[in-house]
Amino acid sequence: MTRRRNTKVPKQTYTAQFFSEPSALTPGLHPGFLVAITEEATPPTWDMYKSSPRMYRWHFAVGHSAETISTHVPELVTAITSKIFSGGKQSSKNYTWHCTLIGHEIQIDEEVDLDPSLPVPCQVAISRSKAGKDVEWAIVDKLYPWLEGAALLSPTFRQKLALWWSMKQAGGEQPTEAPTVPAPAVPQMSQPAPAAPVPPPLAPTAAPAPATRQAW
């Protein structure tokens, strides 16, 4: 009697809660604002899953240049890190990015919470990844401080960013009013070890915004 071998295998599907958008950003350094950090399940098929079953997705509003970020609608660019929060010679990306945005090495007894300080100005080093024949995505390679960006965070610009982020969360629909944005507060998340010094920022590569980019 011949038995037919069962060829069916379990399937696993992963759907991200948020996505980066097809990007028009050029490779190099761009100004931006961290607008949110959300938590997701790490796909079991990823190498990261063994050390971090949950992961963080960082959401950035990224502009083409410092001269146009306040006048043209930014792109949504997301990046993923594990939840591992460790310093030392091999600091985790999650830990290093927190140090970069706070502006100092996190001490052993220090607590950090970026949420009350959002949106946080930063510079993102962008490279390109081709996801299909005609679609390219922006990849965040590194994160740097952008102290000058704080001067742009007027109440009006904060409202624009809040409205923009609400629209992204709603799937592209324009909300009727912007949510309340909390005032910046002193960052506070427990950390067992200090990290290596944060590298100095690269020189921004300013360029004119594409003609197709929408003004706001």
Biotite code that builds the C-alpha atoms (Angstrom):
import biotite.structure as struc

atoms = struc.array([
    struc.Atom([0.000, 0.000, 0.000], chain_id="A", res_id=1, res_name="MET", atom_name="CA", element="C"),
    struc.Atom([1.445, 3.332, -1.032], chain_id="A", res_id=2, res_name="THR", atom_name="CA", element="C"),
    struc.Atom([0.894, 6.291, 1.270], chain_id="A", res_id=3, res_name="ARG", atom_name="CA", element="C"),
    struc.Atom([0.795, 9.791, -0.150], chain_id="A", res_id=4, res_name="ARG", atom_name="CA", element="C"),
    struc.Atom([3.195, 12.064, 1.648], chain_id="A", res_id=5, res_name="ARG", atom_name="CA", element="C"),
    struc.Atom([1.585, 15.081, 3.290], chain_id="A", res_id=6, res_name="ASN", atom_name="CA", element="C"),
    struc.Atom([3.269, 18.075, 1.686], chain_id="A", res_id=7, res_name="THR", atom_name="CA", element="C"),
    struc.Atom([1.359, 20.723, 3.605], chain_id="A", res_id=8, res_name="LYS", atom_name="CA", element="C"),
    struc.Atom([3.426, 22.892, 5.962], chain_id="A", res_id=9, res_name="VAL", atom_name="CA", element="C"),
    struc.Atom([2.435, 25.577, 8.453], chain_id="A", res_id=10, res_name="PRO", atom_name="CA", element="C"),
    struc.Atom([2.472, 29.132, 7.139], chain_id="A", res_id=11, res_name="LYS", atom_name="CA", element="C"),
    struc.Atom([3.245, 32.304, 9.024], chain_id="A", res_id=12, res_name="GLN", atom_name="CA", element="C"),
    struc.Atom([2.124, 35.750, 7.895], chain_id="A", res_id=13, res_name="THR", atom_name="CA", element="C"),
    struc.Atom([3.469, 39.059, 9.207], chain_id="A", res_id=14, res_name="TYR", atom_name="CA", element="C"),
    struc.Atom([1.644, 42.334, 8.691], chain_id="A", res_id=15, res_name="THR", atom_name="CA", element="C"),
    struc.Atom([3.386, 45.474, 9.932], chain_id="A", res_id=16, res_name="ALA", atom_name="CA", element="C"),
    struc.Atom([1.240, 48.031, 11.725], chain_id="A", res_id=17, res_name="GLN", atom_name="CA", element="C"),
    struc.Atom([2.872, 50.910, 9.821], chain_id="A", res_id=18, res_name="PHE", atom_name="CA", element="C"),
    struc.Atom([4.934, 51.160, 6.680], chain_id="A", res_id=19, res_name="PHE", atom_name="CA", element="C"),
    struc.Atom([7.461, 53.475, 5.154], chain_id="A", res_id=20, res_name="SER", atom_name="CA", element="C"),
    struc.Atom([6.286, 55.074, 1.944], chain_id="A", res_id=21, res_name="GLU", atom_name="CA", element="C"),
    struc.Atom([7.814, 54.823, -1.539], chain_id="A", res_id=22, res_name="PRO", atom_name="CA", element="C"),
    struc.Atom([10.536, 57.422, -1.203], chain_id="A", res_id=23, res_name="SER", atom_name="CA", element="C"),
    struc.Atom([11.867, 60.334, -3.239], chain_id="A", res_id=24, res_name="ALA", atom_name="CA", element="C"),
    struc.Atom([14.664, 61.030, -0.729], chain_id="A", res_id=25, res_name="LEU", atom_name="CA", element="C"),
    struc.Atom([18.194, 61.006, -2.079], chain_id="A", res_id=26, res_name="THR", atom_name="CA", element="C"),
    struc.Atom([20.924, 58.986, -0.331], chain_id="A", res_id=27, res_name="PRO", atom_name="CA", element="C"),
    struc.Atom([22.685, 61.044, 2.345], chain_id="A", res_id=28, res_name="GLY", atom_name="CA", element="C"),
    struc.Atom([21.815, 63.009, 5.449], chain_id="A", res_id=29, res_name="LEU", atom_name="CA", element="C"),
    struc.Atom([18.330, 64.502, 5.825], chain_id="A", res_id=30, res_name="HIS", atom_name="CA", element="C"),
    struc.Atom([16.594, 66.500, 8.575], chain_id="A", res_id=31, res_name="PRO", atom_name="CA", element="C"),
    struc.Atom([13.648, 64.977, 10.331], chain_id="A", res_id=32, res_name="GLY", atom_name="CA", element="C"),
    struc.Atom([11.621, 64.503, 13.482], chain_id="A", res_id=33, res_name="PHE", atom_name="CA", element="C"),
    struc.Atom([10.971, 61.348, 15.455], chain_id="A", res_id=34, res_name="LEU", atom_name="CA", element="C"),
    struc.Atom([7.192, 61.388, 15.895], chain_id="A", res_id=35, res_name="VAL", atom_name="CA", element="C"),
    struc.Atom([6.530, 57.994, 17.526], chain_id="A", res_id=36, res_name="ALA", atom_name="CA", element="C"),
    struc.Atom([7.969, 54.663, 18.659], chain_id="A", res_id=37, res_name="ILE", atom_name="CA", element="C"),
    struc.Atom([5.528, 51.764, 18.452], chain_id="A", res_id=38, res_name="THR", atom_name="CA", element="C"),
    struc.Atom([5.900, 48.143, 19.527], chain_id="A", res_id=39, res_name="GLU", atom_name="CA", element="C"),
    struc.Atom([5.230, 45.088, 17.378], chain_id="A", res_id=40, res_name="GLU", atom_name="CA", element="C"),
    struc.Atom([5.737, 41.344, 17.498], chain_id="A", res_id=41, res_name="ALA", atom_name="CA", element="C"),
    struc.Atom([8.990, 40.295, 15.849], chain_id="A", res_id=42, res_name="THR", atom_name="CA", element="C"),
    struc.Atom([8.297, 37.814, 13.021], chain_id="A", res_id=43, res_name="PRO", atom_name="CA", element="C"),
    struc.Atom([9.412, 34.331, 14.196], chain_id="A", res_id=44, res_name="PRO", atom_name="CA", element="C"),
    struc.Atom([11.330, 33.839, 10.942], chain_id="A", res_id=45, res_name="THR", atom_name="CA", element="C"),
    struc.Atom([13.638, 36.814, 11.647], chain_id="A", res_id=46, res_name="TRP", atom_name="CA", element="C"),
    struc.Atom([17.041, 36.308, 13.326], chain_id="A", res_id=47, res_name="ASP", atom_name="CA", element="C"),
    struc.Atom([16.091, 39.066, 15.789], chain_id="A", res_id=48, res_name="MET", atom_name="CA", element="C"),
    struc.Atom([13.243, 36.946, 17.163], chain_id="A", res_id=49, res_name="TYR", atom_name="CA", element="C"),
    struc.Atom([15.521, 34.752, 19.316], chain_id="A", res_id=50, res_name="LYS", atom_name="CA", element="C"),
    struc.Atom([16.913, 37.673, 21.286], chain_id="A", res_id=51, res_name="SER", atom_name="CA", element="C"),
    struc.Atom([13.932, 40.039, 21.021], chain_id="A", res_id=52, res_name="SER", atom_name="CA", element="C"),
    struc.Atom([10.450, 38.527, 20.441], chain_id="A", res_id=53, res_name="PRO", atom_name="CA", element="C"),
    struc.Atom([9.089, 42.077, 20.481], chain_id="A", res_id=54, res_name="ARG", atom_name="CA", element="C"),
    struc.Atom([10.564, 44.961, 18.495], chain_id="A", res_id=55, res_name="MET", atom_name="CA", element="C"),
    struc.Atom([10.274, 48.728, 18.181], chain_id="A", res_id=56, res_name="TYR", atom_name="CA", element="C"),
    struc.Atom([9.301, 50.581, 15.000], chain_id="A", res_id=57, res_name="ARG", atom_name="CA", element="C"),
    struc.Atom([10.593, 54.153, 14.904], chain_id="A", res_id=58, res_name="TRP", atom_name="CA", element="C"),
    struc.Atom([8.533, 56.624, 12.863], chain_id="A", res_id=59, res_name="HIS", atom_name="CA", element="C"),
    struc.Atom([10.290, 59.641, 11.344], chain_id="A", res_id=60, res_name="PHE", atom_name="CA", element="C"),
    struc.Atom([8.943, 62.647, 9.467], chain_id="A", res_id=61, res_name="ALA", atom_name="CA", element="C"),
    struc.Atom([11.839, 63.247, 7.065], chain_id="A", res_id=62, res_name="VAL", atom_name="CA", element="C"),
    struc.Atom([12.372, 66.293, 4.874], chain_id="A", res_id=63, res_name="GLY", atom_name="CA", element="C"),
    struc.Atom([14.467, 66.778, 1.765], chain_id="A", res_id=64, res_name="HIS", atom_name="CA", element="C"),
    struc.Atom([16.531, 69.589, 3.295], chain_id="A", res_id=65, res_name="SER", atom_name="CA", element="C"),
    struc.Atom([16.627, 71.864, 6.322], chain_id="A", res_id=66, res_name="ALA", atom_name="CA", element="C"),
    struc.Atom([15.392, 74.725, 4.150], chain_id="A", res_id=67, res_name="GLU", atom_name="CA", element="C"),
    struc.Atom([12.240, 72.901, 3.012], chain_id="A", res_id=68, res_name="THR", atom_name="CA", element="C"),
    struc.Atom([11.204, 70.670, 5.921], chain_id="A", res_id=69, res_name="ILE", atom_name="CA", element="C"),
    struc.Atom([9.047, 73.421, 7.420], chain_id="A", res_id=70, res_name="SER", atom_name="CA", element="C"),
    struc.Atom([7.408, 74.327, 4.099], chain_id="A", res_id=71, res_name="THR", atom_name="CA", element="C"),
    struc.Atom([6.881, 70.947, 2.402], chain_id="A", res_id=72, res_name="HIS", atom_name="CA", element="C"),
    struc.Atom([5.098, 67.820, 3.657], chain_id="A", res_id=73, res_name="VAL", atom_name="CA", element="C"),
    struc.Atom([7.698, 65.311, 4.921], chain_id="A", res_id=74, res_name="PRO", atom_name="CA", element="C"),
    struc.Atom([7.960, 61.629, 4.064], chain_id="A", res_id=75, res_name="GLU", atom_name="CA", element="C"),
    struc.Atom([7.132, 58.917, 6.571], chain_id="A", res_id=76, res_name="LEU", atom_name="CA", element="C"),
    struc.Atom([10.204, 56.731, 7.033], chain_id="A", res_id=77, res_name="VAL", atom_name="CA", element="C"),
    struc.Atom([10.211, 53.907, 9.580], chain_id="A", res_id=78, res_name="THR", atom_name="CA", element="C"),
    struc.Atom([13.070, 51.882, 11.034], chain_id="A", res_id=79, res_name="ALA", atom_name="CA", element="C"),
    struc.Atom([13.148, 48.786, 13.218], chain_id="A", res_id=80, res_name="ILE", atom_name="CA", element="C"),
    struc.Atom([15.232, 48.032, 16.296], chain_id="A", res_id=81, res_name="THR", atom_name="CA", element="C"),
    struc.Atom([15.084, 45.255, 18.841], chain_id="A", res_id=82, res_name="SER", atom_name="CA", element="C"),
    struc.Atom([13.916, 45.998, 22.389], chain_id="A", res_id=83, res_name="LYS", atom_name="CA", element="C"),
    struc.Atom([17.380, 45.163, 23.720], chain_id="A", res_id=84, res_name="ILE", atom_name="CA", element="C"),
    struc.Atom([18.606, 48.170, 25.697], chain_id="A", res_id=85, res_name="PHE", atom_name="CA", element="C"),
    struc.Atom([22.291, 47.623, 26.436], chain_id="A", res_id=86, res_name="SER", atom_name="CA", element="C"),
    struc.Atom([25.404, 49.787, 26.250], chain_id="A", res_id=87, res_name="GLY", atom_name="CA", element="C"),
    struc.Atom([29.093, 48.982, 26.222], chain_id="A", res_id=88, res_name="GLY", atom_name="CA", element="C"),
    struc.Atom([31.414, 48.156, 23.329], chain_id="A", res_id=89, res_name="LYS", atom_name="CA", element="C"),
    struc.Atom([28.575, 46.558, 21.347], chain_id="A", res_id=90, res_name="GLN", atom_name="CA", element="C"),
    struc.Atom([25.704, 48.856, 22.207], chain_id="A", res_id=91, res_name="SER", atom_name="CA", element="C"),
    struc.Atom([22.307, 47.898, 20.848], chain_id="A", res_id=92, res_name="SER", atom_name="CA", element="C"),
    struc.Atom([20.844, 50.177, 18.185], chain_id="A", res_id=93, res_name="LYS", atom_name="CA", element="C"),
    struc.Atom([17.850, 50.852, 20.428], chain_id="A", res_id=94, res_name="ASN", atom_name="CA", element="C"),
    struc.Atom([20.179, 52.076, 23.185], chain_id="A", res_id=95, res_name="TYR", atom_name="CA", element="C"),
    struc.Atom([22.463, 54.073, 20.849], chain_id="A", res_id=96, res_name="THR", atom_name="CA", element="C"),
    struc.Atom([19.547, 55.873, 19.215], chain_id="A", res_id=97, res_name="TRP", atom_name="CA", element="C"),
    struc.Atom([18.147, 56.832, 22.612], chain_id="A", res_id=98, res_name="HIS", atom_name="CA", element="C"),
    struc.Atom([21.559, 58.245, 23.599], chain_id="A", res_id=99, res_name="CYS", atom_name="CA", element="C"),
    struc.Atom([21.719, 60.188, 20.331], chain_id="A", res_id=100, res_name="THR", atom_name="CA", element="C"),
    struc.Atom([18.320, 61.793, 20.818], chain_id="A", res_id=101, res_name="LEU", atom_name="CA", element="C"),
    struc.Atom([18.837, 62.639, 24.492], chain_id="A", res_id=102, res_name="ILE", atom_name="CA", element="C"),
    struc.Atom([22.286, 64.054, 23.805], chain_id="A", res_id=103, res_name="GLY", atom_name="CA", element="C"),
    struc.Atom([24.327, 62.075, 26.325], chain_id="A", res_id=104, res_name="HIS", atom_name="CA", element="C"),
    struc.Atom([25.296, 58.576, 27.416], chain_id="A", res_id=105, res_name="GLU", atom_name="CA", element="C"),
    struc.Atom([22.595, 56.987, 29.527], chain_id="A", res_id=106, res_name="ILE", atom_name="CA", element="C"),
    struc.Atom([23.792, 56.175, 33.022], chain_id="A", res_id=107, res_name="GLN", atom_name="CA", element="C"),
    struc.Atom([23.118, 52.975, 34.961], chain_id="A", res_id=108, res_name="ILE", atom_name="CA", element="C"),
    struc.Atom([20.537, 54.532, 37.291], chain_id="A", res_id=109, res_name="ASP", atom_name="CA", element="C"),
    struc.Atom([18.914, 56.766, 34.638], chain_id="A", res_id=110, res_name="GLU", atom_name="CA", element="C"),
    struc.Atom([15.419, 56.332, 33.231], chain_id="A", res_id=111, res_name="GLU", atom_name="CA", element="C"),
    struc.Atom([14.531, 57.411, 29.702], chain_id="A", res_id=112, res_name="VAL", atom_name="CA", element="C"),
    struc.Atom([11.128, 58.030, 28.119], chain_id="A", res_id=113, res_name="ASP", atom_name="CA", element="C"),
    struc.Atom([11.108, 59.847, 24.791], chain_id="A", res_id=114, res_name="LEU", atom_name="CA", element="C"),
    struc.Atom([7.317, 60.051, 24.491], chain_id="A", res_id=115, res_name="ASP", atom_name="CA", element="C"),
    struc.Atom([6.879, 63.308, 26.482], chain_id="A", res_id=116, res_name="PRO", atom_name="CA", element="C"),
    struc.Atom([9.530, 64.980, 24.287], chain_id="A", res_id=117, res_name="SER", atom_name="CA", element="C"),
    struc.Atom([8.041, 64.067, 20.905], chain_id="A", res_id=118, res_name="LEU", atom_name="CA", element="C"),
    struc.Atom([8.526, 65.288, 18.238], chain_id="A", res_id=119, res_name="PRO", atom_name="CA", element="C"),
    struc.Atom([12.309, 65.090, 18.601], chain_id="A", res_id=120, res_name="VAL", atom_name="CA", element="C"),
    struc.Atom([14.490, 66.725, 15.901], chain_id="A", res_id=121, res_name="PRO", atom_name="CA", element="C"),
    struc.Atom([17.188, 64.510, 14.403], chain_id="A", res_id=122, res_name="CYS", atom_name="CA", element="C"),
    struc.Atom([19.207, 63.859, 11.265], chain_id="A", res_id=123, res_name="GLN", atom_name="CA", element="C"),
    struc.Atom([18.792, 60.545, 9.470], chain_id="A", res_id=124, res_name="VAL", atom_name="CA", element="C"),
    struc.Atom([21.395, 59.001, 7.166], chain_id="A", res_id=125, res_name="ALA", atom_name="CA", element="C"),
    struc.Atom([19.400, 57.549, 4.277], chain_id="A", res_id=126, res_name="ILE", atom_name="CA", element="C"),
    struc.Atom([20.272, 54.819, 1.790], chain_id="A", res_id=127, res_name="SER", atom_name="CA", element="C"),
    struc.Atom([18.004, 53.314, -0.863], chain_id="A", res_id=128, res_name="ARG", atom_name="CA", element="C"),
    struc.Atom([16.449, 49.874, -1.177], chain_id="A", res_id=129, res_name="SER", atom_name="CA", element="C"),
    struc.Atom([14.620, 48.702, -4.292], chain_id="A", res_id=130, res_name="LYS", atom_name="CA", element="C"),
    struc.Atom([11.460, 46.816, -3.306], chain_id="A", res_id=131, res_name="ALA", atom_name="CA", element="C"),
    struc.Atom([10.210, 46.268, -6.839], chain_id="A", res_id=132, res_name="GLY", atom_name="CA", element="C"),
    struc.Atom([10.670, 47.291, -10.424], chain_id="A", res_id=133, res_name="LYS", atom_name="CA", element="C"),
    struc.Atom([9.534, 50.877, -9.954], chain_id="A", res_id=134, res_name="ASP", atom_name="CA", element="C"),
    struc.Atom([9.397, 51.348, -6.156], chain_id="A", res_id=135, res_name="VAL", atom_name="CA", element="C"),
    struc.Atom([12.282, 52.370, -3.927], chain_id="A", res_id=136, res_name="GLU", atom_name="CA", element="C"),
    struc.Atom([12.334, 52.788, -0.170], chain_id="A", res_id=137, res_name="TRP", atom_name="CA", element="C"),
    struc.Atom([14.402, 54.924, 2.174], chain_id="A", res_id=138, res_name="ALA", atom_name="CA", element="C"),
    struc.Atom([16.467, 52.995, 4.728], chain_id="A", res_id=139, res_name="ILE", atom_name="CA", element="C"),
    struc.Atom([17.652, 54.660, 7.941], chain_id="A", res_id=140, res_name="VAL", atom_name="CA", element="C"),
    struc.Atom([21.309, 53.666, 8.345], chain_id="A", res_id=141, res_name="ASP", atom_name="CA", element="C"),
    struc.Atom([22.245, 55.977, 11.216], chain_id="A", res_id=142, res_name="LYS", atom_name="CA", element="C"),
    struc.Atom([20.757, 58.618, 13.451], chain_id="A", res_id=143, res_name="LEU", atom_name="CA", element="C"),
    struc.Atom([22.404, 61.909, 14.452], chain_id="A", res_id=144, res_name="TYR", atom_name="CA", element="C"),
    struc.Atom([21.432, 64.917, 16.571], chain_id="A", res_id=145, res_name="PRO", atom_name="CA", element="C"),
    struc.Atom([19.931, 67.999, 14.933], chain_id="A", res_id=146, res_name="TRP", atom_name="CA", element="C"),
    struc.Atom([19.972, 70.718, 17.561], chain_id="A", res_id=147, res_name="LEU", atom_name="CA", element="C"),
    struc.Atom([18.985, 73.420, 15.086], chain_id="A", res_id=148, res_name="GLU", atom_name="CA", element="C"),
    struc.Atom([15.711, 71.608, 14.423], chain_id="A", res_id=149, res_name="GLY", atom_name="CA", element="C"),
    struc.Atom([14.357, 72.596, 17.834], chain_id="A", res_id=150, res_name="ALA", atom_name="CA", element="C"),
    struc.Atom([13.994, 76.178, 16.594], chain_id="A", res_id=151, res_name="ALA", atom_name="CA", element="C"),
    struc.Atom([11.399, 75.010, 14.036], chain_id="A", res_id=152, res_name="LEU", atom_name="CA", element="C"),
    struc.Atom([9.086, 73.525, 16.660], chain_id="A", res_id=153, res_name="LEU", atom_name="CA", element="C"),
    struc.Atom([6.739, 76.472, 16.979], chain_id="A", res_id=154, res_name="SER", atom_name="CA", element="C"),
    struc.Atom([3.151, 75.773, 18.107], chain_id="A", res_id=155, res_name="PRO", atom_name="CA", element="C"),
    struc.Atom([2.006, 76.065, 14.474], chain_id="A", res_id=156, res_name="THR", atom_name="CA", element="C"),
    struc.Atom([4.608, 73.618, 13.171], chain_id="A", res_id=157, res_name="PHE", atom_name="CA", element="C"),
    struc.Atom([3.914, 71.193, 16.031], chain_id="A", res_id=158, res_name="ARG", atom_name="CA", element="C"),
    struc.Atom([0.254, 71.236, 15.035], chain_id="A", res_id=159, res_name="GLN", atom_name="CA", element="C"),
    struc.Atom([1.164, 70.516, 11.416], chain_id="A", res_id=160, res_name="LYS", atom_name="CA", element="C"),
    struc.Atom([3.298, 67.541, 12.448], chain_id="A", res_id=161, res_name="LEU", atom_name="CA", element="C"),
    struc.Atom([0.584, 66.250, 14.773], chain_id="A", res_id=162, res_name="ALA", atom_name="CA", element="C"),
    struc.Atom([-1.996, 66.544, 12.001], chain_id="A", res_id=163, res_name="LEU", atom_name="CA", element="C"),
    struc.Atom([0.341, 64.818, 9.537], chain_id="A", res_id=164, res_name="TRP", atom_name="CA", element="C"),
    struc.Atom([0.997, 61.941, 11.958], chain_id="A", res_id=165, res_name="TRP", atom_name="CA", element="C"),
    struc.Atom([-2.703, 61.529, 12.710], chain_id="A", res_id=166, res_name="SER", atom_name="CA", element="C"),
    struc.Atom([-3.345, 61.323, 8.969], chain_id="A", res_id=167, res_name="MET", atom_name="CA", element="C"),
    struc.Atom([-0.720, 58.574, 8.624], chain_id="A", res_id=168, res_name="LYS", atom_name="CA", element="C"),
    struc.Atom([-2.223, 56.613, 11.507], chain_id="A", res_id=169, res_name="GLN", atom_name="CA", element="C"),
    struc.Atom([-5.672, 56.952, 9.961], chain_id="A", res_id=170, res_name="ALA", atom_name="CA", element="C"),
    struc.Atom([-4.447, 55.470, 6.705], chain_id="A", res_id=171, res_name="GLY", atom_name="CA", element="C"),
    struc.Atom([-4.128, 58.697, 4.768], chain_id="A", res_id=172, res_name="GLY", atom_name="CA", element="C"),
    struc.Atom([-7.429, 60.377, 5.661], chain_id="A", res_id=173, res_name="GLU", atom_name="CA", element="C"),
    struc.Atom([-7.082, 64.003, 6.753], chain_id="A", res_id=174, res_name="GLN", atom_name="CA", element="C"),
    struc.Atom([-8.359, 64.385, 10.357], chain_id="A", res_id=175, res_name="PRO", atom_name="CA", element="C"),
    struc.Atom([-10.641, 67.281, 11.204], chain_id="A", res_id=176, res_name="THR", atom_name="CA", element="C"),
    struc.Atom([-8.394, 68.651, 13.942], chain_id="A", res_id=177, res_name="GLU", atom_name="CA", element="C"),
    struc.Atom([-4.932, 68.048, 15.320], chain_id="A", res_id=178, res_name="ALA", atom_name="CA", element="C"),
    struc.Atom([-4.541, 66.243, 18.660], chain_id="A", res_id=179, res_name="PRO", atom_name="CA", element="C"),
    struc.Atom([-2.938, 68.005, 21.601], chain_id="A", res_id=180, res_name="THR", atom_name="CA", element="C"),
    struc.Atom([0.847, 67.754, 21.522], chain_id="A", res_id=181, res_name="VAL", atom_name="CA", element="C"),
    struc.Atom([2.507, 67.624, 24.974], chain_id="A", res_id=182, res_name="PRO", atom_name="CA", element="C"),
    struc.Atom([5.236, 70.109, 25.796], chain_id="A", res_id=183, res_name="ALA", atom_name="CA", element="C"),
    struc.Atom([8.813, 68.768, 25.855], chain_id="A", res_id=184, res_name="PRO", atom_name="CA", element="C"),
    struc.Atom([9.801, 67.123, 29.129], chain_id="A", res_id=185, res_name="ALA", atom_name="CA", element="C"),
    struc.Atom([13.006, 65.729, 30.575], chain_id="A", res_id=186, res_name="VAL", atom_name="CA", element="C"),
    struc.Atom([13.495, 62.264, 29.049], chain_id="A", res_id=187, res_name="PRO", atom_name="CA", element="C"),
    struc.Atom([13.219, 59.376, 31.534], chain_id="A", res_id=188, res_name="GLN", atom_name="CA", element="C"),
    struc.Atom([13.884, 54.063, 31.031], chain_id="A", res_id=189, res_name="MET", atom_name="CA", element="C"),
    struc.Atom([16.105, 51.988, 33.082], chain_id="A", res_id=190, res_name="SER", atom_name="CA", element="C"),
    struc.Atom([19.542, 51.161, 31.720], chain_id="A", res_id=191, res_name="GLN", atom_name="CA", element="C"),
    struc.Atom([22.183, 48.804, 33.084], chain_id="A", res_id=192, res_name="PRO", atom_name="CA", element="C"),
    struc.Atom([25.336, 50.101, 31.347], chain_id="A", res_id=193, res_name="ALA", atom_name="CA", element="C"),
    struc.Atom([26.700, 53.231, 29.629], chain_id="A", res_id=194, res_name="PRO", atom_name="CA", element="C"),
    struc.Atom([27.199, 53.360, 25.878], chain_id="A", res_id=195, res_name="ALA", atom_name="CA", element="C"),
    struc.Atom([30.055, 54.470, 23.682], chain_id="A", res_id=196, res_name="ALA", atom_name="CA", element="C"),
    struc.Atom([30.136, 58.209, 22.853], chain_id="A", res_id=197, res_name="PRO", atom_name="CA", element="C"),
    struc.Atom([27.622, 59.316, 20.270], chain_id="A", res_id=198, res_name="VAL", atom_name="CA", element="C"),
    struc.Atom([29.405, 60.177, 16.980], chain_id="A", res_id=199, res_name="PRO", atom_name="CA", element="C"),
    struc.Atom([29.301, 63.799, 15.755], chain_id="A", res_id=200, res_name="PRO", atom_name="CA", element="C"),
    struc.Atom([26.669, 64.645, 13.125], chain_id="A", res_id=201, res_name="PRO", atom_name="CA", element="C"),
    struc.Atom([27.530, 64.562, 9.479], chain_id="A", res_id=202, res_name="LEU", atom_name="CA", element="C"),
    struc.Atom([27.390, 67.741, 7.455], chain_id="A", res_id=203, res_name="ALA", atom_name="CA", element="C"),
    struc.Atom([23.837, 68.065, 6.065], chain_id="A", res_id=204, res_name="PRO", atom_name="CA", element="C"),
    struc.Atom([23.519, 67.734, 2.315], chain_id="A", res_id=205, res_name="THR", atom_name="CA", element="C"),
    struc.Atom([21.025, 70.401, 1.382], chain_id="A", res_id=206, res_name="ALA", atom_name="CA", element="C"),
    struc.Atom([19.159, 70.108, -1.895], chain_id="A", res_id=207, res_name="ALA", atom_name="CA", element="C"),
    struc.Atom([16.039, 71.706, -3.358], chain_id="A", res_id=208, res_name="PRO", atom_name="CA", element="C"),
    struc.Atom([12.778, 69.910, -2.759], chain_id="A", res_id=209, res_name="ALA", atom_name="CA", element="C"),
    struc.Atom([11.342, 68.019, -5.725], chain_id="A", res_id=210, res_name="PRO", atom_name="CA", element="C"),
    struc.Atom([8.739, 70.032, -7.625], chain_id="A", res_id=211, res_name="ALA", atom_name="CA", element="C"),
    struc.Atom([6.179, 67.298, -7.016], chain_id="A", res_id=212, res_name="THR", atom_name="CA", element="C"),
    struc.Atom([6.492, 67.523, -3.215], chain_id="A", res_id=213, res_name="ARG", atom_name="CA", element="C"),
    struc.Atom([3.403, 68.993, -1.600], chain_id="A", res_id=214, res_name="GLN", atom_name="CA", element="C"),
    struc.Atom([3.661, 72.271, 0.312], chain_id="A", res_id=215, res_name="ALA", atom_name="CA", element="C"),
    struc.Atom([1.805, 72.659, 3.606], chain_id="A", res_id=216, res_name="TRP", atom_name="CA", element="C"),
])
